[in-house]
């Protein structure tokens, strides 16, 4: 019987360092306002926004958020506050470090 690798995960703390999000939002507020608001969240160091598609009602964005210990729930909540919706999480970078028991 093989052993589960989950036992080896107990001494690690993980940090989300980067999220790549596919976001759909109305034209207002503009991408500068949204990026500025996200950049003010705890742990965020860098925000990149690229408009991927644009029509009369909405724009589709690639949103890249980088930092030390990102809180994806806070980021998603802020996007919703500005009228956006996360269509998908297209990428993530997670780092871990061991801690003493």
N, C-alpha and C positions, 0 to 999 in steps of 0.2 A: 504494500500500500504506500503510495507516495505521500509525502508530507506537504502540507499547504505552505506556501511562501509567506502567508500573512503574518505568521509569528515573527518574521524578520522585520516587519514594518513598525514595530512598537517603539523603537528608539529613534524615530525620525520625525522631524517637523518639516512640513512642506511650505513653500512660498510660491505663489503665482507671480512670475516676473513679467509675463507678456500675454496679452489677449488680442486675438485678431477676430473682429466681429463684423458680420454682414448686417447692416442696419438700414431700415427703411424709415424715413421721416418726412414730414411736410417741409416745405421750403423755409418756413419760419418756425423757430428761430434759425438764423444762418449757422453754418458749420463752425465759424469762429466762436460764436457764443457757446455752442455745445462743447467744443474742444476746451475752451477756457474753463467752463464749469467742471468738466471731468478732471482737468489738470489740478484743480484745487482739492480733490479728494485725498484723504490720507493714503500715503504709499505711492501715489502716482508721480512719476518723474517726467514722462514724455507722452504726448498724444499726437498721433498723426491721423489725418482724415483725408480720404480721397473719394471724390464723387465718381461713382461707377456708372450711374444711369440717372437720367433726369427727364421728367415729363411735366405736364402741366400741373399736377397735383403733388407729386412726391419726388424725392431723390433717394437713390440707393447709394449707401456709403460703405467703404471699407474703413473701419475704425481700428487703429492699432494703439493699444494702451500698454505702456511699459512702466515698471516701477520695482520697488523692493518687496512689497507684500500686498498685492492687489486684492481688494475685496470685490469679487465679481458681482455679488448682490447689490452693493452700493452703486457700482457702475451701471448695472441693468436698471436699477430704480431711477437713477438720474436720467438715463436715456428715455425711459417712459415718461418722466416728469416733463421732458421737452417734446413730447408727442411722438417719440420714436418707438420702434419695435425691433428687437434683435431677431432677425430671421434665422441666423445660425452662428455658432462659434466655429470659425474656420481655422483657428490655430491657437495653440497655447504653449507657453514655456513654463515649466515648473522646476524649481530646484529644491533640494532637501539638504538638511544637515542633521547630524546626530546630536542627541542631547543625553545627558546623564540621567539615570533612573532616580 
